[in-house]
């Protein structure tokens, strides 16, 4: 039996996404339809999935991409909770948001 070679962390290749996450989120907002409420929910869900998972970062990025910051904040806080059947995401003790599903 041949022993395995040691692998150095320097040899690990991290692939970059083909579309920058911010550009992907911008496209998502542009194509989500006319409902500002639905656009905010879709944006927040995608932001959390892409690793933008703190309240201030989600709200700021939403504003940068053309959403109303106050509206994003209202949806973010209103849809967060401890019951997976009633809420879309939860807020951890460290302040980060995670999706229930």
Secondary structure, DSSP 4 states (H G I P E B T S, - for coil): -PPPPP--GGG--PPPPSS-HHHHHHHHHHTS-S-HHHHHHHHHHHHHHTT--BHHHHHHHHHHTTS-HHHHHHHHHHTB-S-TTT-SEEE-TTSBEEE--
